[in-house]
Amino acid sequence: MDFSEVLSYFLALICVVAGGLILWGNEAYIVPASGRSLRLPCSFLFWVLAVVFWAMAVVIEDDEENYN
């Protein structure tokens, strides 16, 4: 495991936690112009980022296995 792989897994974990905190937190995150909440879109964005970081880590891991 190299640094970039560990960093990608760490960022994926942070994004999952941040998405969960936003979705199930106490803040409303209301857009003043429309009155709509941004909880679900922001949580979804962080979870998509988590999937991207996880996929990056898996590709790095696969490249290391195929290279050796």
C-alpha positions, -999 to +999 in steps of 0.1 A: +000+000+000+014+033-010+005+068+002-019+076-026-039+044-020-042+051+018-051+087+011-078+077-013-093+052+012-091+079+039-108+105+017-136+080+009-142+074+046-142+112+053-168+117+024-191+090+037-190+104+072-195+140+060-225+129+039-240+111+068-235+141+091-251+164+066-281+141+060-288+132+096-275+164+113-295+191+130-289+219+105-315+226+078-293+240+050-322+259+034-316+279+002-331+314+009-342+320-027-362+287-031-368+276+004-357+241-004-333+220+017-299+210+004-295+180+028-301+153+002-282+168-027-251+176-006-252+141+010-255+125-024-225+146-036-203+135-008-213+098-013-205+100-050-171+115-041-166+086-017-173+061-045-148+080-068-121+080-041-127+043-033-125+034-071-092+053-073-078+034-044-089+000-059-073+009-093-041+019-076-041-014-057-048-034-089-020-016-107+004-025-079-006-061-080-003-063-118+030-045-119+048-068-095 
